[in-house]
Amino acid sequence: MLGALAVTIAARPRLIDIKTHDGTRPIVNPVGSQPKVDPEASRPCPAQPMSERPSIVPRVALVTGGTAGIGAAICEALLAAGYRVAANYASRHAVADAFATRTGIPVFSWDVADLEACAAGVARVQAALGPIDVVVNNAGITRDAMLHKMTASQWREVIDVDLGGCFNMCRSVMEGMRERRFGRIVNISSVNGLSGQVGQTNYAAAKAGMIGFTKSLALEGAARNITANAIAPGYTDTAMVGAVRPDVLEQILKSVPAGRLAAPSEIARGVVFLAADDAGFINGITLSMNGGKYLS
């Protein structure tokens, strides 16, 4: 279905000289200017028809946790769709360097659990590529344990990265999106945020929290053509799932009507759809992509 909903991504009037991850930063050369708007105006901002938009440079997208797994697939799908893409990562420098070399996508390292680091990271990306139009909050970790054995640090680490990172990134871009009257937020939740999972009270709480956060943010941004949507992937063929014991994974697959793991590229297609200019009337939803494992 999503393949049938593919859209052409609108461009924006910016000219940017981009260099890949080679130790130097791209140079931004603005041309022209955007129309001035009253940031305090409250009137709704209808989407501009694609045929009426200038077509010099595509929109800028930032993906957290973007150098491996689902995040890497999202970055590559957005790039293929015509976006100018930046990938955030935490600390796996060798993986990030290999990703940047392979794809040509510039990579930026900061901890999404740190609000100040997110603000500084967003500033670096915007200095390199221009104003950020799309944020995909994909960064996430797990610290699985039964609640009666879970430590406070296991709880806090997951909440701070998975849910706190979502707040930190959105907070860092929201004022600019409101001023420009455009934005697309896509938050990567999880099927376990909908259904729950044994040994994942921390992870399920964070991913469920992302869904509530998404709905509230959708209401706040709608009048300024800013959408916020969530995707709840099912079990996907990534290194995180690959670390699951074979016997446990076998039981997981038995619970998936499709009988298989999702490919990261399948999740990425949902992100490209929700990030599009023409998806402006889709707001506050959770797109379940789980092979039928959980039907809400």
WOCORKA-V30508 format. One record per helix or strand. SS is the DSSP state (@ for helix, = for strand). FROM is the first residue (numbers start at 1). TO is the last residue. If there is no record, write none. Layout:
SS_FROM_TO / SS_FROM_TO
This chain:
@_2_5 / =_11_12 / =_15_17 / =_27_29 / @_50_52 / =_57_58 / =_60_63 / @_69_80 / =_84_89 / @_93_103 / =_106_109 / @_115_129 / =_134_137 / @_147_149 / @_152_180 / =_183_188 / @_191_195 / @_201_224 / =_226_233 / =_236_236 / @_239_242 / @_246_254 / =_262_262 / @_264_275 / @_277_279 / =_286_289
